[in-house]
Amino acid sequence: MQQFLLIATAHFLALLSPGPDFFLIARSSASSGWRIASGACLGIALANGVFIVAAFVGFSALSAGSPSFIALQLAGCLYLLYLGWLFFRHAGSNSLQFAPGADVQRRESVAAVFWLRAAGMGFLSGILNPKNALFYASLAAMLTGANAGTGWKAIYGIWMFTVVLLWDLLVAVLIGNKAVLRRFSNALSWLERFSGVVLILLAAGVITTLALDYGTSR
């Protein structure tokens, strides 16, 4: 139980650190509401689930410095640049604005399309984040003794997936709250632009690090 509490605490504290996933959820919830953003939450949780399974079954192709890991880093940087540009382009816009008399069926169908798109973007955000691969690999390495059995790994995996999903949903609900949005409506466009800058800077930082590492290795 002590080991479970240690790993569960480390996992939850890592969730508190804002990253690309947080900014994607925040932007989706602020512009389209928490129900649409829940798609991004599920996509992110599923991506985390992939890394959790890979870490617990001992998949080592994504170890730090491996060609696969570097390729994942580069793909993730490109996606962060795309998200940053997307945030800038649509800053202050609402992707689900309907006329008061809009047909209910049309509203639901369009909402479903945006939910699926958010889910896809969430999955890409999570699966193209190389830090997730290293983080779950490090947590898996902490499992020792009886806690390293298949049953305990299943418990850890289900727990981590559930915590990621519930935490992201909580973030989406809080940010997508109508009262909160009304209070900060004038600042939303600037917050989106700020998020875009952060994502672009994150990508630029990783690309710079990779370039320096490549230069020193030659």
Summary of the structure (lengths in Angstrom):
residues: 218
radius of gyration: 18.9
end to end distance: 47.3
largest distance: 64.4
contacts: 668
relative contact order: 0.21
helix: 82%
strand: 0%
